[in-house]
Amino acid sequence: MILVARTIGPAELLDYDRNKLRGMIIEDGGSQSHVAIVAKALGLTAIGRIRRVVERVTTGDAAILDGETGEIHLRPSQELIDAYSDKVRFRAGRQQQYAELKDKPSTTKDGEHISLHINAGLQLDMAHLDESGAEGVGLFRTELLFMLSNSIPRLDRQISSYKAILAEAGDKPVIFRSLDIGGDKVLPYLRSTPEENPAIGWRAIRMSLDRPGLFRMQVRAFLRASAGKHLNLMIPMVTVPSELDAIRVLIDKEQALLKKWGYEAPVAVSVGAMLEVPSLLFDLDALMQRVDFLSVGSNDLLQFLFAADRTNANVADRYDELSRAPLLALREIVRAADKHGVTLAVCGEMAGRPLEAMALIGLGYHRLSMSPASIGPVKTMILSLNRTKLTNRMNELLQSNSEQIRVALKDFAAENDIEL
């Protein structure tokens, strides 16, 4: 079954039978929208920005969705079906090649190890951890549990869910992101006020600080579920470093209560932040002093840098993430993290595309988190890469004021037999 709609939210998508739904076509929204990201996490092919598609289809129409090119073919001819059947067989062969790399370390030709992790949001996603050969979960989106509920999940349900996630992960690390709701991820049972610009409105950490009871209950569940284990907690949408001071006060209160009640504590608690808001780029030293680790949320960071709504079909693809300005910003983050000895990763969609991942590695990133399906292609690229040569080339490009960095990186890959 293929879902066709003008627009749809992530919570609505979860209402459909995952055993029947294979793909979705939406008139609005792009590949970086939250619903597209959730669809990808569910293993669905999602294609957006298809104008007037709803009025052109009828129930029962056959369709081919090409997730690589973003094309759809309604009521395809037999010749087109045969051609895509060949393409599917070729892709199946590539997937087998990726599967054979599962246990192979993701190390460049010159000996640099790049740590690959998966993004997840549901317990059933955890099976992909071993299937992909990933080293851990770099981003676990806890809001999906809340989206699947008709009311705020009770404490015992949250504890049970987070325990199950950690049990599935075994010895591999899991980074839980605290609730990132608001924007287009509205929970029907939480009162909200209509906003003109919800992506930059009352969401994530802003809601956590204004409604500390909700945040503290989730922290309580994290602490109880992580008994005897290492808890990694990431805070989204941090805007100024001092917000982390307020967050740590709330976490400290819950740790004190955990001790008072006699519950077993985690062996360690690491608190990190998602860097998504451009204001932090101008206060990186203060930020680094307040975090145990940092993850760049490239989806929001880039839409805010370019002032281009990633759900708006008219502007979502107008600017290139491999242009000079965002790459310079991403490089400054690396330099600040290295200076303060902070573990740094990228967990946005940018990390899951081989060419963009190559650029990130050239900037100095050693940890990337992505959808499970992206691990194989990105690892293949890494195994064919000489990182030292790439770093030198990236520095040349950024010093040259080049406006064709994407083209130059493709040329570099072709010249050096890097598999993209």
Secondary structure, 3 states (H helix, E strand, C coil): CEEEECCCCHHHHCCCCCCCCCEEEECCCCCCCHHHHHHHHCCCEEECCCCCHHHHCCCCCCEEEECCCCEEEECCCHHHHHHHHHHHHHHHHHHHHHHHCCCCCCECCCCCECEEEEEECCHHHHHHHHHHCCCCEEEEECHHHHHCCCCCCCHHHHHHHHHHHHHHHCCCCEEEECCCCECCECCCCCCCCCCCCHHHCCCCHHHHHHCHHHHHHHHHHHHHHCCCCEEEEEECCCCCCHHHHHHHHHHHHHHHHHHHHCCCCCCEEEEEEEECCHHHHHCHHHHHCCCCEEEECHHHHHHHHHCCCCCCCCCCCCCCCCCHHHHHHHHHHHHHHHHHCCEEEECCHHHHCHHHHHHHHHHCCCEEEECHHHHHHHHHHHHCCCHHHHHHHHHHHHHCCCCCHHHHHHHHHHHCCCCC
